[in-house]
């Protein structure tokens, strides 16, 4: 087994200098760092991270917390893509990722408490923002570094968060349907406990009000962020005497379930009903018809959340940041103009 002394001997420096290079000590010259790192690579030497982290009082690991069980959450393409963004930044910074595995809210809280009290991670990224969330309250009470992807339900000036302007996006995508001649427009969203759903729905309502279109409670449905949720929503809407001509759906995965269910009813998109959506996951481009959807830059949401958190873990006095990732509407084939 290669030791730090072997690296020192090949490099022509002392073992303590090798240790300083591993710790990226600024007092060591770049030439010496390059020479030592080349020796480490040539010899196949890997430093003992646990020992190094013990000295530095850092785990070089970040916890990522899902809104529900990992098995369920990863069915939604949003999560693999945001994890890709987080992972790219963590890889460059030589951090590891700890992914939550709790099945229920109670289990997730218990797991977060364990990794915080046990010093398993330096900070936490929450991939959701929920009203009265116990995990958020716990992290804030502990003064533990964390970032929310979304808008905090409270103390938003004190909590690091990375988000889109979901209200504006909801209003703009609904206005697109209105501009295409639609007035009977339904909204299908996820849980109302999630701020992303609330903001997108508020934008939808604002667009209707601005256009002088009367709201209809029967046109507002909340379901799971899963393909099956879309099926339930269509069953309800198709049972109404006055059916909508346009749908605003708060997630592409729900939209896929809706497309499938509409087809089973013999209803064509966009010829018989128009549909707009959110997130612009890969599937939204290859499904038929391809979805008109809001591209929220999922990868960038993840990357920025990781950057903000690493900064916070290195400097606990770093002021809270609110980063808004711009969105754009991608116009495809799921909307028809009403005559």
C-alpha positions in Angstrom: 0.0 0.0 0.0 1.4 3.4 -1.0 2.0 5.8 1.8 2.5 9.5 2.2 6.2 8.9 2.8 6.4 7.2 -0.7 4.9 10.3 -2.3 7.3 12.5 -0.4 10.3 10.5 -1.5 9.3 10.5 -5.2 8.5 14.3 -5.0 11.7 15.2 -3.1 9.7 17.0 -0.4 8.9 16.2 3.3 5.8 14.2 4.3 4.5 17.4 6.0 4.7 19.2 2.7 2.7 16.4 1.0 0.0 16.8 3.7 -0.2 20.5 3.1 -0.6 19.9 -0.7 -3.4 17.5 0.1 -5.1 20.2 2.2 -4.4 22.7 -0.6 -2.5 25.0 1.7 -2.0 28.4 0.0 1.5 28.7 1.4 2.7 25.9 -0.9 3.8 27.0 -4.3 1.9 25.9 -7.4 5.0 24.2 -8.8 5.3 22.1 -5.6 1.6 21.2 -5.7 1.9 20.1 -9.3 5.0 18.0 -8.6 3.4 16.3 -5.5 0.0 15.7 -7.3 1.8 14.1 -10.2 3.6 11.8 -7.8 0.4 10.9 -6.1 -1.2 10.1 -9.5 1.8 8.1 -10.7 1.9 6.0 -7.5 -1.9 5.6 -7.3 -2.0 7.3 -3.9 -5.3 8.3 -2.4 -5.3 10.3 0.8 -7.3 9.2 3.8 -10.3 11.5 3.5 -11.7 10.7 6.9 -8.5 11.5 8.6 -8.1 14.7 6.6 -11.7 15.8 7.3 -11.3 15.1 11.0 -8.4 17.6 11.1 -10.3 20.1 8.9 -13.6 19.6 10.8 -15.3 19.1 7.5 -17.0 16.0 5.9 -16.7 17.3 2.3 -20.2 15.9 1.9 -23.6 17.5 1.2 -27.0 16.0 2.0 -29.7 16.2 -0.6 -33.3 15.7 0.7 -36.1 14.6 -1.5 -39.8 15.6 -1.0 -40.8 12.0 -0.7 -39.3 8.6 -0.9 -36.4 8.3 -3.3 -38.1 5.5 -5.2 -41.2 7.6 -5.9 -39.3 10.9 -6.5 -36.9 9.5 -9.0 -39.9 8.5 -11.2 -40.1 12.2 -12.1 -37.4 13.2 -14.5 -37.1 16.5 -12.7 -35.1 14.9 -9.9 -32.4 13.1 -11.9 -31.8 16.3 -13.8 -31.5 18.5 -10.7 -29.2 15.9 -9.1 -27.0 16.1 -12.3 -26.7 19.8 -11.7 -25.8 19.4 -8.0 -23.4 16.6 -8.8 -21.5 18.5 -11.4 -20.6 21.3 -8.8 -19.9 18.8 -6.0 -17.6 16.8 -8.3 -15.6 19.9 -9.2 -15.3 20.9 -5.6 -14.4 17.3 -4.6 -17.5 16.9 -2.4 -19.6 13.8 -2.0 -23.4 13.6 -2.1 -25.6 11.9 0.5 -29.1 11.2 -0.8 -32.0 10.9 1.6 -33.9 7.6 1.7 -36.8 8.3 4.1 -40.3 7.1 2.9 -42.5 9.4 5.0 -42.1 13.0 6.4 -41.4 11.6 9.8 -38.7 9.3 8.5 -37.1 12.1 6.4 -37.0 14.4 9.5 -35.5 11.5 11.6 -32.8 11.0 8.9 -32.0 14.7 8.7 -31.6 14.9 12.4 -29.3 11.8 12.3 -27.0 13.2 9.6 -26.9 16.7 11.3 -26.3 15.4 14.9 -23.8 12.8 13.6 -21.9 15.3 11.5 -22.3 13.2 8.4 -22.5 16.3 6.1 -21.5 19.9 6.0 -24.8 21.2 4.7 -28.2 20.2 3.2 -30.1 20.9 0.0 -33.9 20.6 0.2 -35.4 19.8 -3.2 -38.8 21.2 -2.1 -40.5 24.0 -0.2 -43.5 22.9 1.9 -45.7 24.9 4.3 -44.7 24.3 8.0 -42.0 21.9 7.0 -40.5 20.3 10.1 -37.1 19.6 8.3 -36.8 23.3 7.4 -37.7 24.4 11.0 -35.2 21.9 12.5 -32.3 23.1 10.2 -33.0 26.7 10.9 -33.2 26.1 14.7 -29.9 24.3 14.6 -28.2 27.1 12.6 -27.1 24.3 10.2 -26.2 25.4 6.6 -28.9 24.6 4.1 -30.4 25.7 0.8 -34.0 25.3 -0.4 -34.8 24.8 -4.1 -38.0 26.8 -4.1 -39.4 29.6 -2.0 -39.3 29.3 1.8 -42.7 29.5 3.5 -41.2 31.8 6.1 -38.0 33.7 7.0 -37.2 34.0 3.2 -34.7 36.8 3.9 -32.8 34.5 6.3 -32.8 31.3 4.2 -30.7 30.6 1.2 -32.9 29.6 -1.7 -32.8 29.1 -5.5 -36.0 29.4 -7.4 -37.8 30.5 -10.6 -40.4 33.2 -10.7 -43.2 30.6 -10.7 -46.0 33.2 -10.4 -44.8 35.0 -13.5 -44.3 31.8 -15.4 -47.8 30.6 -14.4 -49.3 33.8 -15.6 -47.4 33.9 -18.8 -48.1 30.3 -19.9 -51.8 30.8 -19.1 -51.9 34.0 -21.1 -50.5 32.1 -24.1 -53.7 29.9 -24.0 -55.9 33.0 -23.6 -54.1 34.7 -26.6 -54.9 31.5 -28.6 -58.6 32.1 -27.9 -59.2 29.9 -24.9 -61.4 31.0 -22.0 -62.4 27.7 -20.4 -59.0 26.9 -18.9 -58.4 24.3 -16.2 -55.4 24.1 -13.8 -54.0 20.8 -12.7 -51.3 21.0 -10.1 -49.5 19.0 -7.4 -50.0 19.3 -3.6 -51.1 22.7 -2.4 -48.7 22.3 0.5 -45.9 22.9 -2.0 -45.1 26.5 -2.8 -44.2 25.7 -6.4 -47.8 24.6 -7.0 -49.3 27.6 -5.2 -47.2 30.1 -7.1 -48.0 28.6 -10.5 -51.7 28.4 -9.7 -51.7 32.0 -8.5 -50.2 33.1 -11.8 -52.9 31.1 -13.6 -55.6 32.9 -11.6 -54.0 36.3 -12.2 -54.0 35.7 -16.0 -57.7 34.8 -15.9 -58.5 37.9 -13.8 -56.5 40.2 -16.0 -58.4 38.9 -19.1 -61.8 39.2 -17.4 -62.4 35.4 -17.4 -64.4 34.1 -14.5 -62.7 31.5 -12.3 -64.3 28.1 -12.0 -63.5 26.0 -8.9 -64.3 22.8 -10.7 -61.4 23.6 -13.1 -58.8 23.6 -10.4 -57.5 20.1 -9.4 -54.6 19.0 -7.2 -53.0 15.6 -7.6 -49.6 13.8 -7.2 -46.6 14.8 -9.3 -46.8 11.4 -11.0 -48.1 10.1 -14.3 -51.1 8.4 -12.5 -52.1 11.8 -11.1 -52.9 13.1 -14.6 -55.3 10.2 -15.2 -57.4 11.1 -12.1 -57.5 14.7 -13.2 -58.9 13.9 -16.6 -61.6 11.6 -15.2 -62.8 14.6 -13.1 -62.7 17.1 -16.0 -64.4 14.8 -18.5 -67.3 14.3 -16.0 -68.1 18.1 -16.1 -71.1 19.4 -18.1 -68.9 22.3 -19.5 -65.5 20.8 -20.3 -62.4 23.0 -20.6 -60.7 23.7 -24.0 -57.3 24.4 -22.4 -55.2 22.9 -19.6 -52.4 24.4 -17.6 -50.5 21.5 -16.0 -47.9 22.2 -13.3 -45.6 19.4 -14.2 -44.6 17.6 -17.4 -44.9 14.1 -15.8 -48.5 14.8 -14.9 -49.0 16.0 -18.5 -47.9 12.6 -19.8 -50.6 10.9 -17.7 -53.1 13.4 -19.0 -52.1 12.8 -22.7 -52.5 9.0 -22.2 -55.9 9.4 -20.5 -57.2 11.9 -23.1 -56.3 9.4 -25.8 -58.3 6.7 -24.1 -61.3 9.1 -24.2 -60.8 9.7 -27.9 -59.8 13.3 -27.2 -57.0 14.7 -29.4 -54.3 17.2 -28.3 -54.3 19.9 -29.6 -57.2 19.5 -32.0 -59.8 18.9 -29.3 -58.1 20.3 -26.2 -54.9 22.3 -25.8 -52.3 21.7 -23.0 -49.4 23.7 -21.6 -47.0 22.5 -18.9 -43.9 23.2 -16.8 -40.3 22.0 -16.4 -39.3 21.0 -20.0 -38.0 17.6 -19.1 -36.6 15.5 -21.9 -39.8 13.5 -22.3 -41.8 16.6 -23.1 -39.9 17.0 -26.3 -40.2 13.4 -27.6 -43.8 12.7 -26.6 -46.6 13.2 -29.2 -47.6 15.9 -29.4 -44.5 17.6 -28.1 -45.4 19.8 -25.2 -45.5 23.6 -25.1 -43.8 24.0 -21.7 -41.9 26.3 -19.4 -38.2 25.5 -19.3 -37.2 26.2 -15.7 -33.5 25.2 -16.3 -33.6 22.3 -13.9 -29.9 21.6 -14.2 -29.0 25.2 -13.3 -31.3 25.1 -10.3 -29.3 22.2 -9.0 -25.9 23.7 -9.8 -26.6 27.1 -8.2 -28.0 25.5 -5.1 -24.8 23.5 -4.6 -22.6 26.6 -5.2 -24.6 28.6 -2.6 -24.4 25.8 -0.1 -20.6 25.2 -0.5 -20.0 29.0 0.0 -22.2 28.8 3.2 -20.4 25.8 4.6 -17.0 27.5 4.1 -18.2 30.8 5.7 -21.0 30.5 8.2 -21.3 34.3 8.2 -22.1 34.5 4.5 -25.4 36.4 4.1 -28.5 34.5 2.9 -28.8 34.5 -0.9 -32.0 34.5 -3.1 -31.2 33.4 -6.6 -33.8 33.5 -9.3 -33.1 31.3 -12.3 -34.7 32.7 -15.5 -37.2 30.6 -17.4 -38.4 30.6 -21.0 -41.5 29.2 -22.7 -40.7 26.5 -25.3 -43.5 26.6 -27.9 -44.2 23.2 -29.5 -47.2 21.3 -30.7 -49.7 20.9 -27.8 -51.7 24.2 -28.3 -54.3 25.0 -31.0 -55.8 28.4 -31.8 -59.6 28.5 -31.3 -61.5 30.2 -34.1 
